[in-house]
Amino acid sequence: MKTIKCVFMMQGLLINCVGSPYLSGATTYAELNHPFTFICTVTVSSNPTDEVSFQTGKDEIAVLKQTASGCVLSNVPHPVRYSASCESGTADIFARSKNYTLTIKRISVNDITDWFCETKNPKNRSNSFKVKLKHQDYTSSSCHLQTWKTPGNHQHRTYCTSTTSRC
């Protein structure tokens, strides 16, 4: 039977378990066609040489390998869409907390799904994190040309309307 020791952390009243990863966003909201970065924080892992993966559904998006001498990028199957890196704490084998990042280079509506990160040995999955899009105002204009005849002369008028929508 596996026992997980939990500690209370004051960041948003989060209860985080030792060795378990926690996934968050570098910003609160994402903007379409802009980069968005996830941060996977692993606290006091029971295995200082572990692999951390970023996943959505059944797809493994990136894998970072923590070794005794540091951290290396192990696998990013789609480097055009994603980049991953080892951040704070990953250069120190004794660090109590290690941060790993995954950046979606241009977020799309297909990325608005449940994401998680996971340590592989022992296998511990983070919380599920869903990207939230920032509301954006879009203005569209529509113009119509109206023509009518008058004796000996053509008159033209253009009518335009503008609509602002919130997405």
Buried (B, 14 or more C-beta within 10 A) or exposed (E): EEEEEEEEBEEEEEEBBBBBBBBBBEEEEBBBEEBBBBBBBBBBBEBBEBBBBBBBEEEBBBBBBBEEEEBEBBBBEEEEBBBBBBBBBBEEBEBEBBBBBBBBBEBEEEBBEEBBBBBEEEEBBBBEBEBEBEEEEEEEEEEEEEEEEEEEEEEEEEEEEEEEEEE
